[in-house]
């Protein structure tokens, strides 16, 4: 009989292949000049400090509406049928309601089989990458071949539009991927969390509401989060390259969580990397938390940057402080 170690090693050798990605954003783009009509800010400040030019805010749409459009886009591109999906994970910290999950409503709308494993996963801006690894493990036990992972956020619902230090940074959107197990597509993953006892980045919820009546909004001390980000990204890249026995030059693209251009530039400099290796689309969407990485992958697909065999490192980081990273082969 195989030992537990052997069973685990065999399971770990099964990679994850992304067949297709899709995306959705709500309404019309909100420019930096539009934001300057709401708070005391300017296009100059936002562009120079963050690189962001526009973002999208939901008007009437719910989280599940964005998730549905992104999921359908990915399913159509993958060319698979609803009854072939065994796992559906929605990653979000901004669900429409506490319970039931966005994933439950999405399963029904997509007509996925009733015995599909469905749930929401909250790992803040690292959520989508936690979702990929969780889907990989659940697929090992699924009778059906495909998983659908959807990062979907309606962050505008939890923004304080009197706080210029946060409200200009974030946006709404959803990105989705259809994934299958594959022995031909190695998948290296790591993740974790580092205590943020001081509360440098959080979105208050039930406890704050119950104890002080404070509304649920995002609070952030940007410089502390910046410090965390520029520490964890190179660490993740080094560790993944070591695991895969590769060098940074062997990687086609690095996709960081799209929070701030200065974070990405800082990392490029520190690693002596080629700037064009780091995909950037935060100028269009702002920080969309767990939707940012699939939104980036979808823009890369549209720009025909994703070729069969491309090696891509993705890194997510955010509240918690959580992080996750993966090296995947397209
Ligand atoms: O998804 C989670 C991941 N999040 C992140 O990665 C965020 C990481 N942090 C950052 O991206 C940056 O720290 C920010 C973009 C959030 C802020 O940039 P900063 O260079 O760290 O600015 P700051 O917070 O030190 O503020 C500098 C000045 C302050 O004014 P004083 O005190 O120097 O007079 C702020 O009040 O900029 C002011 N300020 C603004 N001015 C115009 C803050 N927000 C704005 C604004 N418009 N929107």
Boltz pocket constraint, residues with backbone or C-beta under 6 A from the ligand:
constraints:
  - pocket:
      binder: B
      contacts: [[A, 40], [A, 41], [A, 42], [A, 45], [A, 46], [A, 49], [A, 50], [A, 125], [A, 164], [A, 165], [A, 166], [A, 168], [A, 169], [A, 221], [A, 222], [A, 223], [A, 224], [A, 225], [A, 226], [A, 229], [A, 259], [A, 260], [A, 263], [A, 287], [A, 289], [A, 317], [A, 318], [A, 319]]
      max_distance: 6.0
